[in-house]
């Protein structure tokens, strides 16, 4: 089957995530914010970088709509075609509404503020998720019907309702945690996932929800306590979360992980919070410290994991006065450290930058494989 995937704000990262899960041969970029995936199924709840997933119709949209089950229909139309407008999308929606009315159906249209219905509106109206709540998605001659929108309510609940949070150590977004896990596991259905800088346990939380056995370590005893409390809270709300996690206090530069993990996904220490681009001397100091930590960690890890083990990491990159980000110079040293850098069809290393506009310390994603 074929599925349209609406890519998130960091479209290149979303494409890399899709390649990791389905292989590059099954993923084709259609536009700056749209891709098509050939797969048995694409689960929106598994994807951290996608906004919508829609199943491509193998029939005309009029035929599809005429076969909907009895009952009131809630209908929205999103048109991602290059020349689409709010007016053209609304005209198309009215066309389908009139068709359904001629068949005696009661239809409520969902308006959009542009040619595309916002993710928040689609989620609020359960388009693609509830019987007869339909979102037709158009791209040129391709029509698809939504099967789900990014669940912003569930993300907020998992992020904000956790009992132990610490703004000082940074807030890893659950969506980014999902992306890192998918890049590390390549969609493997099970296995042991290690986060060696686990903090408050966001990566461990999301990996648990995906069905992985989780293993977390951190230099701080406080963070291990926080992770334990958060994972206990999670298990009390989701019955399918695996058995108790393995949590240990440990320095990632010299800790021994037993048993060895099948995958590694983590965010290393990003350095000091900043409100403006750092002066050159401050930038170089932060960069040298981060590179030293990453190098020592990779050396320690490399002696313990099997060949082929994948490591997905978020590492710091800093906004410079010229408006561009500058990150760590690690790729040139990977061969000596015993790793290969994973490459993607649609995204280069510099593309895998996760940040908000104007954010001073961004997250650069790097995906490695043990030789």
C-alpha positions in Angstrom: 0.0 0.0 0.0 1.0 3.6 -0.4 0.7 6.3 2.2 1.1 10.1 2.0 3.1 11.5 4.9 2.9 15.1 5.8 6.4 16.1 7.0 7.0 18.1 10.1 8.8 21.4 10.6 12.2 19.8 10.2 11.3 18.0 7.0 14.7 16.5 6.4 14.7 14.9 9.8 11.3 13.5 9.1 12.5 12.0 5.8 15.5 10.4 7.6 13.2 8.9 10.1 11.0 7.4 7.4 14.1 6.0 5.6 15.2 4.4 8.9 11.9 2.7 9.4 11.0 1.8 5.8 14.3 1.9 3.8 15.2 4.6 1.2 13.8 2.5 -1.6 10.3 2.7 -0.1 10.3 6.5 0.5 9.9 9.2 -2.1 9.9 12.9 -1.4 7.1 14.6 -3.4 7.5 18.2 -2.2 9.1 20.2 0.5 6.5 18.9 3.0 5.2 15.7 1.6 6.5 12.2 1.0 5.0 8.9 -0.2 5.8 5.6 1.5 5.2 2.1 0.3 4.5 -0.1 3.3 2.0 -2.5 4.8 1.1 0.2 7.3 2.4 3.6 8.5 1.6 4.4 12.1 1.4 8.1 12.9 1.8 7.4 16.6 5.2 5.8 15.9 6.5 8.8 14.0 8.0 11.8 15.9 8.7 13.9 12.7 5.4 13.5 10.8 2.2 15.6 11.1 -0.2 13.4 9.2 -0.5 10.0 7.5 -3.0 9.3 4.8 -3.7 6.2 2.8 -3.6 6.7 -1.0 -7.0 5.9 -2.6 -7.0 3.4 -5.4 -10.4 4.7 -6.5 -11.9 8.1 -7.3 -12.6 10.2 -4.2 -16.3 10.5 -5.2 -16.5 6.6 -5.2 -14.8 6.4 -1.9 -17.1 9.0 -0.3 -20.3 7.4 -1.7 -19.4 4.1 0.1 -19.0 5.6 3.6 -21.0 4.0 6.4 -24.4 5.4 7.4 -24.5 8.4 9.7 -23.4 12.0 9.8 -20.2 12.8 7.9 -17.5 15.3 9.1 -15.4 16.3 6.1 -12.3 18.3 5.5 -10.1 18.8 2.4 -6.4 19.7 2.4 -4.7 20.4 -0.9 -0.9 20.3 -0.9 -0.7 20.9 -4.7 1.6 23.8 -5.7 -1.1 26.1 -6.9 -3.7 25.3 -4.3 -5.4 28.0 -2.3 -7.9 28.3 0.5 -10.5 29.1 -2.1 -9.7 26.1 -4.3 -9.6 23.7 -1.4 -12.9 25.0 -0.1 -14.5 24.8 -3.5 -13.4 21.1 -3.7 -14.9 20.5 -0.2 -18.2 22.1 -1.3 -18.3 19.9 -4.4 -18.0 16.7 -2.3 -20.5 18.0 0.3 -23.1 18.6 -2.5 -22.4 15.1 -3.9 -23.0 13.5 -0.6 -26.1 15.6 0.0 -27.5 14.3 -3.2 -27.1 10.8 -1.8 -29.1 11.9 1.3 -26.1 12.3 3.6 -25.8 14.9 6.4 -22.4 16.6 6.0 -20.5 19.1 8.2 -17.5 20.7 6.5 -14.3 21.6 8.4 -12.9 24.9 7.1 -9.2 25.6 6.8 -7.4 29.0 7.1 -5.4 28.0 4.0 -5.4 25.3 1.4 -4.5 22.9 4.3 -6.4 22.2 7.5 -4.1 22.7 10.4 -2.9 19.8 12.5 -4.5 21.2 15.6 -7.9 21.5 13.8 -7.6 18.0 12.3 -6.7 16.5 15.7 -9.5 18.4 17.5 -12.0 17.1 15.0 -10.5 13.5 15.0 -10.3 13.6 11.2 -9.2 10.1 10.1 -9.5 8.7 13.6 -13.3 8.4 14.2 -16.0 6.8 12.0 -17.0 9.1 9.2 -14.6 11.9 10.3 -12.9 12.2 6.9 -10.0 14.3 5.7 -9.3 14.1 2.0 -5.7 15.0 1.2 -4.8 16.0 -2.4 -1.5 16.4 -4.1 -1.8 17.0 -7.8 -3.5 13.9 -9.1 -3.1 11.9 -5.9 -5.9 11.6 -3.4 -5.6 10.0 0.0 -7.7 9.8 3.1 -6.2 10.6 6.5 -5.7 7.8 9.0 -4.3 10.0 11.7 -2.8 13.3 12.9 0.1 13.9 15.3 -1.5 13.5 18.7 -0.5 16.8 20.3 -2.7 16.1 23.3 -1.0 12.8 24.2 2.5 14.4 23.7 1.6 17.3 26.1 0.2 14.9 28.7 3.3 12.7 28.6 5.6 15.7 28.8 3.9 17.9 31.3 2.1 15.5 33.6 5.2 13.5 34.5 5.9 13.8 38.2 9.6 14.6 37.9 10.7 17.3 35.6 13.8 19.5 35.7 14.0 22.6 33.4 17.6 23.2 34.3 18.9 20.0 32.5 16.8 20.8 29.5 13.5 19.4 28.2 14.0 16.8 25.5 10.7 16.9 23.4 9.0 13.5 23.3 8.7 13.9 19.5 12.5 14.2 19.2 12.9 11.2 21.5 10.8 9.1 19.2 12.9 10.3 16.2 16.1 9.3 17.9 14.7 5.9 18.8 13.5 5.2 15.3 16.9 6.3 13.8 18.6 3.9 16.3 16.3 0.9 15.9 15.5 1.1 12.2 12.1 -0.2 13.2 13.3 -3.4 14.8 10.2 -4.6 16.8 12.0 -5.5 20.0 15.4 -5.3 21.8 17.2 -3.5 24.6 17.7 0.2 24.2 20.3 2.2 26.1 20.2 5.9 27.0 23.6 6.6 28.7 22.6 10.3 29.4 19.1 9.5 30.4 18.3 12.6 32.5 14.6 12.6 33.5 13.9 9.6 31.2 12.1 11.0 28.1 13.9 8.6 25.7 13.3 5.7 28.1 9.7 6.6 28.4 9.1 6.8 24.6 11.0 3.6 24.0 9.0 1.8 26.6 5.8 2.8 24.9 7.2 1.4 21.6 7.7 -2.0 23.4 11.5 -1.9 23.9 13.3 -3.0 27.0 15.0 0.1 28.4 18.3 0.7 30.1 19.2 4.1 31.5 22.3 5.5 33.1 23.3 9.0 34.2 26.1 10.6 36.1 23.5 12.2 38.5 21.8 10.1 41.1 19.1 12.7 41.1 18.4 12.1 37.4 18.2 8.3 38.0 15.7 8.9 40.7 13.7 11.2 38.4 13.8 8.6 35.6 12.6 5.9 37.9 9.7 8.0 39.2 8.6 9.0 35.7 8.8 5.4 34.3 6.8 4.2 37.3 4.2 6.9 36.6 4.1 5.8 32.9 3.6 2.1 33.8 0.6 3.1 35.9 -1.1 4.6 32.9 -0.1 2.3 30.1 -0.7 -1.4 30.6 1.5 -2.5 27.7 4.7 -0.8 29.0 7.4 -3.5 29.5 8.7 -4.7 32.8 10.7 -2.5 35.2 13.6 -0.6 33.5 17.2 -1.1 34.3 18.6 2.2 35.8 22.1 2.8 37.1 24.2 5.8 38.2 27.2 5.9 35.9 29.6 8.1 34.0 29.1 7.4 30.3 32.8 7.9 29.7 33.8 4.8 31.8 30.7 2.9 32.8 30.2 -0.7 31.9 26.8 -1.6 30.6 25.7 -5.2 31.3 24.1 -6.7 29.3 25.2 -4.8 26.3 22.4 -2.9 24.5 21.0 -3.7 21.0 20.5 0.0 20.3 21.6 3.4 21.7 19.6 6.6 21.6 20.4 9.7 23.7 20.9 13.4 24.0 24.4 14.2 25.4 24.9 17.2 27.6 24.3 20.3 25.5 26.3 22.7 27.6 25.2 25.9 29.4 21.9 27.5 28.5 22.4 30.7 26.4 20.2 33.7 25.6 22.4 35.0 22.8 25.1 33.7 20.4 28.3 33.1 22.5 31.4 35.1 22.0 34.1 33.2 20.2 36.1 32.2 23.2 33.0 30.9 25.0 31.9 29.1 21.8 35.2 27.3 21.5 35.2 26.3 25.2 31.7 24.8 25.0 32.6 23.0 21.7 35.8 21.6 23.1 34.1 20.3 26.2 31.2 18.7 24.2 33.7 17.1 21.8 35.8 15.7 24.6 32.7 14.2 26.3 31.4 12.7 23.1 34.8 11.2 22.1 35.3 9.7 25.5 31.8 8.2 25.5 32.1 6.7 22.0 35.5 5.2 22.9 34.0 3.6 26.0 30.9 2.4 24.3 32.7 1.0 21.3 34.5 -1.6 23.4 31.2 -3.0 24.7 28.7 -3.1 21.8 28.5 -5.6 18.9 29.4 -4.7 15.3 26.4 -3.2 13.5 24.9 -1.6 16.6 23.3 1.8 15.7 23.7 4.9 17.9 21.5 7.9 17.4 22.6 11.0 19.3 21.5 14.6 19.7 24.6 16.8 20.2 24.9 20.5 20.5 25.3 23.1 17.8 25.5 26.8 18.5 24.0 29.8 16.7 26.7 32.1 15.5 26.6 35.9 14.8 26.2 35.2 11.1 22.9 33.5 11.7 24.2 30.0 11.0 24.8 27.0 13.3 28.1 25.5 14.0 28.4 22.1 15.6 30.9 19.5 16.6 33.8 18.3 14.3 33.2 14.6 14.9 32.8 13.1 11.5 36.5 13.2 10.6 37.4 11.2 13.7 34.7 8.5 13.4 36.9 6.1 11.5 39.6 6.1 14.2 36.9 5.7 16.9 35.5 2.6 15.1 32.2 3.9 13.7 30.6 4.6 10.4 28.4 7.6 9.8 24.9 6.6 8.6 23.9 8.5 5.5 20.4 9.2 4.1 19.1 9.7 0.6 17.3 13.0 1.3 19.2 14.4 4.2 22.9 15.3 4.8 24.5 15.6 8.3 24.0 19.4 8.3 20.3 18.9 7.5 19.6 17.0 10.7 19.4 20.1 12.9 16.5 20.3 15.3 15.7 23.7 16.6 13.2 26.6 16.9 13.8 29.8 15.1 16.3 31.9 17.0 17.2 29.1 19.4 20.8 29.6 20.5 21.8 25.9 21.3 20.3 23.6 18.7 20.3 19.8 18.6 22.4 18.2 15.8 21.4 14.6 15.1 24.2 12.2 14.3 23.6 8.5 13.6 26.5 6.1 13.8 27.0 2.4 13.3 29.7 0.3 15.1 32.1 -1.2 12.6 
